[in-house]
Amino acid sequence: MKLAAISDIHGNLPALEAVLADIERQGVDQVVNLGDILSGPLQPAETADLLMARGFPTIRGNHERQVLELIDQGQYLDPLGTDGYTAAQLGSAQLAWIRSLPESLELAGGDILLCHGAPASDLIYWLETTVAGFGAGHATGIRPATADEVRERLGATAQAGHSLVLCGHTHVPRLVQCGDVLIVNPGSVGLQAYDDAHPHPHVVENGAPHARYAIAEKTGAGWRVDLRAVPYDHLAQSRVAAGRGRSDWAHALATGWAARAG
């Protein structure tokens, strides 16, 4: 089996189109989508329409959940908010689609698990850990998770017989072997840097604007993984974000780095 894993598209339609074009040249058997699909100041509705037509196995991420919570609770849809802008752009068919998405999904008779953050929560950073002290000595407030941290976050999933777990959420391409389970984060299709304050202030930066995804192929020796970076017209998308009042996204899309004060 040869899978292409995409994640964290964040409504970046040209990045998604470039990734799908690259996937078509790789001879994969299936494409899977790990969530955080639409939220951002770019093309959420158009991205939803493309993916609905393709019908890939897809799970929801924390941003799908947050968009639905805004709508269901009747909250103000802030046009400068990542989820607020998205919620205001989606029609009934697109909203019905994201409502239908499961939080996790098993494939290949249970050999493969798809989740967004970690098996226990769509907000858990699995292969990275945030730390206090952001900004001290130019620290980013985030580091690779230790082997013990990865194992703890795997939890009961380790007993479920999966040989491959695909996750997203942090936007950082990485693979970690944890006992008999290989955990792969394909990185983000649509956004290569961001800042967050949960549970500690931190920034994620991949350092280049390329769209990311992964190919995983099962061989007799185990899973072969190719973490791929695909160029696209990222400067045009940066201008879209700037025109919608999101200078932070504009900088991240143009550079792959988070904007820093000063």
C-alpha positions as CSV (number, residue, x, y, z in Angstrom):
1,M,0.0,0.0,0.0
2,K,1.2,3.5,-0.9
3,L,-0.5,6.4,0.8
4,A,-0.2,10.2,0.4
5,A,-1.0,12.0,3.6
6,I,-2.1,15.7,3.5
7,S,-2.9,17.8,6.6
8,D,-3.4,21.4,7.8
9,I,-4.4,22.8,4.4
10,H,-6.0,25.9,6.1
11,G,-7.9,26.9,3.0
12,N,-4.8,27.4,0.9
13,L,-6.2,26.3,-2.5
14,P,-3.1,26.9,-4.7
15,A,-0.9,25.0,-2.2
16,L,-3.4,22.1,-2.2
17,E,-3.6,22.0,-6.0
18,A,0.2,21.9,-6.3
19,V,0.4,19.1,-3.8
20,L,-2.3,17.1,-5.5
21,A,-0.6,17.5,-8.8
22,D,2.6,16.2,-7.3
23,I,0.7,13.3,-5.7
24,E,-0.7,12.3,-9.1
25,R,2.9,11.7,-10.4
26,Q,3.8,9.4,-7.5
27,G,1.5,6.4,-8.2
28,V,-0.2,6.4,-4.8
29,D,-3.1,4.0,-4.0
30,Q,-4.9,6.5,-1.7
31,V,-4.8,10.0,-0.4
32,V,-5.9,10.7,3.2
33,N,-6.6,14.1,4.8
34,L,-5.8,14.7,8.5
35,G,-7.9,17.8,9.2
36,D,-7.5,21.6,9.8
37,I,-8.8,21.9,6.2
38,L,-10.4,25.3,5.8
39,S,-9.6,27.8,8.5
40,G,-7.7,30.9,7.4
41,P,-8.0,34.1,5.3
42,L,-7.6,32.4,2.0
43,Q,-10.0,30.2,0.0
44,P,-12.0,28.1,2.5
45,A,-15.1,27.5,0.4
46,E,-13.2,26.7,-2.8
47,T,-10.9,24.3,-0.9
48,A,-14.0,22.5,0.6
49,D,-15.5,22.2,-2.9
50,L,-12.4,20.6,-4.3
51,L,-12.0,18.1,-1.5
52,M,-15.7,17.2,-1.4
53,A,-15.5,16.3,-5.1
54,R,-12.4,14.2,-4.5
55,G,-13.9,12.2,-1.7
56,F,-10.6,11.3,0.1
57,P,-10.8,9.6,3.5
58,T,-10.8,12.7,5.8
59,I,-11.0,13.4,9.5
60,R,-11.8,16.7,11.2
61,G,-9.2,18.8,13.0
62,N,-9.6,21.2,15.9
63,H,-10.4,24.1,13.5
64,E,-13.3,22.2,12.0
65,R,-14.6,21.7,15.5
66,Q,-14.1,25.4,16.3
67,V,-15.8,26.6,13.2
68,L,-18.9,24.5,14.0
69,E,-18.9,25.7,17.6
70,L,-18.9,29.4,16.4
71,I,-21.9,28.7,14.2
72,D,-23.8,26.4,16.6
73,Q,-23.4,28.8,19.5
74,G,-24.3,31.8,17.5
75,Q,-21.1,33.6,18.2
76,Y,-19.8,36.7,16.4
77,L,-17.9,35.7,13.2
78,D,-14.9,38.0,13.4
79,P,-13.7,38.6,9.8
80,L,-10.1,38.9,11.1
81,G,-10.4,35.7,13.1
82,T,-9.0,32.5,11.5
83,D,-12.2,30.6,12.2
84,G,-14.6,33.5,12.1
85,Y,-13.6,34.4,8.5
86,T,-14.0,30.8,7.5
87,A,-17.3,30.2,9.2
88,A,-18.8,33.2,7.3
89,Q,-17.6,31.9,3.9
90,L,-19.1,28.4,4.1
91,G,-22.4,27.4,2.7
92,S,-24.8,24.7,3.9
93,A,-23.4,21.9,1.8
94,Q,-19.8,22.7,3.0
95,L,-20.9,22.9,6.6
96,A,-22.7,19.6,6.3
97,W,-19.6,18.0,4.9
98,I,-17.4,19.1,7.8
99,R,-20.1,18.0,10.3
100,S,-19.9,14.5,8.7
101,L,-16.2,14.1,9.3
102,P,-15.0,11.7,12.0
103,E,-12.5,12.6,14.7
104,S,-10.3,9.6,13.8
105,L,-10.4,6.8,11.2
106,E,-8.9,3.4,10.8
107,L,-7.8,2.0,7.4
108,A,-6.4,-1.2,6.0
109,G,-8.3,-3.4,8.5
110,G,-7.0,-1.4,11.4
111,D,-3.3,-1.3,10.4
112,I,-3.4,2.5,9.9
113,L,-4.9,5.1,12.2
114,L,-5.6,8.7,11.2
115,C,-5.9,11.3,14.0
116,H,-5.3,15.1,14.0
117,G,-3.4,15.9,17.2
118,A,-2.9,12.8,19.2
119,P,-5.3,9.9,19.8
120,A,-6.7,11.5,23.0
121,S,-7.2,15.0,21.7
122,D,-7.2,17.2,18.6
123,L,-5.3,19.9,20.5
124,I,-2.4,17.8,21.8
125,Y,1.0,18.3,20.2
126,W,2.3,14.8,19.8
127,L,5.8,14.9,18.3
128,E,6.6,18.4,19.7
129,T,6.4,19.8,23.2
130,T,5.8,23.5,24.2
131,V,8.0,24.9,27.0
132,A,7.9,28.1,29.1
133,G,10.4,30.9,28.3
134,F,9.4,32.0,24.8
135,G,11.6,34.8,23.6
136,A,14.5,34.2,26.0
137,G,17.6,33.9,23.9
138,H,15.3,33.9,20.8
139,A,13.8,30.6,22.0
140,T,10.7,29.5,20.0
141,G,9.0,28.0,23.0
142,I,8.8,24.5,21.4
143,R,11.1,21.5,21.0
144,P,10.9,18.0,19.7
145,A,9.1,15.6,22.1
146,T,11.2,13.1,24.0
147,A,10.7,9.4,23.5
148,D,8.9,9.1,26.8
149,E,6.5,12.0,25.8
150,V,5.7,10.4,22.5
151,R,5.0,7.0,24.1
152,E,2.8,8.6,26.8
153,R,0.7,10.4,24.2
154,L,0.4,7.2,22.2
155,G,-1.4,5.7,25.2
156,A,-3.8,2.8,24.6
157,T,-3.3,3.1,20.8
158,A,-0.1,1.2,21.3
159,Q,-2.2,-1.9,22.1
160,A,-4.5,-1.5,19.1
161,G,-2.3,-3.2,16.5
162,H,-1.6,-0.2,14.3
163,S,1.7,-0.2,12.5
164,L,1.3,3.3,11.2
165,V,-0.4,6.4,12.8
166,L,-0.7,9.6,10.7
167,C,-1.2,12.8,12.6
168,G,-1.1,16.6,11.9
169,H,-1.8,19.7,14.0
170,T,1.7,21.0,14.6
171,H,2.6,21.7,10.9
172,V,6.0,20.1,11.5
173,P,7.0,17.3,9.1
174,R,8.5,14.5,11.3
175,L,8.4,10.7,11.8
176,V,9.1,8.9,15.1
177,Q,9.3,5.2,15.8
178,C,7.5,4.3,19.0
179,G,7.8,0.6,19.7
180,D,6.1,-1.2,16.9
181,V,4.2,1.9,15.8
182,L,5.6,4.5,13.3
183,I,4.1,7.9,13.8
184,V,4.2,10.3,10.9
185,N,3.3,14.0,10.7
186,P,3.3,15.1,7.0
187,G,3.5,18.8,7.9
188,S,1.2,21.4,6.6
189,V,0.0,21.9,3.0
190,G,-1.0,25.4,3.6
191,L,0.8,27.3,6.4
192,Q,4.5,26.9,7.3
193,A,4.6,29.2,10.3
194,Y,2.3,30.4,13.1
195,D,2.3,31.5,16.7
196,D,0.1,30.2,19.5
197,A,-0.3,30.7,23.2
198,H,-1.5,27.2,24.3
199,P,-0.3,25.9,26.7
200,H,2.7,28.3,26.6
201,P,3.5,31.0,24.0
202,H,5.4,29.6,21.1
203,V,6.0,29.8,17.4
204,V,6.2,27.0,14.8
205,E,8.5,27.8,11.8
206,N,9.5,25.5,9.0
207,G,11.7,28.1,7.4
208,A,10.5,27.8,3.8
209,P,7.1,28.5,2.2
210,H,6.8,25.2,0.3
211,A,3.6,23.1,0.7
212,R,4.3,19.9,2.7
213,Y,2.9,16.4,2.6
214,A,4.1,12.8,3.0
215,I,4.1,9.5,1.1
216,A,4.1,6.3,3.2
217,E,4.6,3.0,1.4
218,K,4.5,-0.4,3.2
219,T,7.3,-2.7,2.3
220,G,8.5,-6.0,3.5
221,A,11.0,-4.2,5.8
222,G,8.4,-1.7,7.1
223,W,7.1,1.7,6.2
224,R,9.1,3.8,3.7
225,V,8.3,7.5,4.3
226,D,9.0,10.4,2.0
227,L,8.4,13.9,3.5
228,R,7.9,16.1,0.5
229,A,8.1,19.9,0.0
230,V,6.3,21.3,-3.1
231,P,6.7,24.9,-4.5
232,Y,3.7,27.0,-5.5
233,D,2.9,30.6,-5.9
234,H,3.2,31.4,-2.2
235,L,3.7,35.2,-2.8
236,A,0.3,35.5,-4.4
237,Q,-1.3,33.8,-1.4
238,S,0.7,36.1,0.9
239,R,-0.9,39.1,-0.9
240,V,-4.4,37.6,-0.4
241,A,-3.8,37.3,3.3
242,A,-2.4,40.9,3.5
243,G,-5.5,42.1,1.7
244,R,-7.7,40.5,4.3
245,G,-5.9,42.2,7.2
246,R,-3.8,39.3,8.2
247,S,-0.2,40.5,8.2
248,D,0.9,37.5,10.3
249,W,-0.4,35.1,7.7
250,A,1.1,37.2,4.9
251,H,4.6,37.0,6.5
252,A,4.3,33.3,7.2
253,L,3.1,32.4,3.7
254,A,5.8,34.5,2.1
255,T,8.7,33.2,4.1
256,G,8.0,30.1,6.2
257,W,8.9,32.1,9.3
258,A,6.6,33.7,11.9
259,A,6.5,37.5,12.1
260,R,8.4,38.7,15.2
261,A,7.8,42.1,17.0
262,G,10.8,44.4,16.4
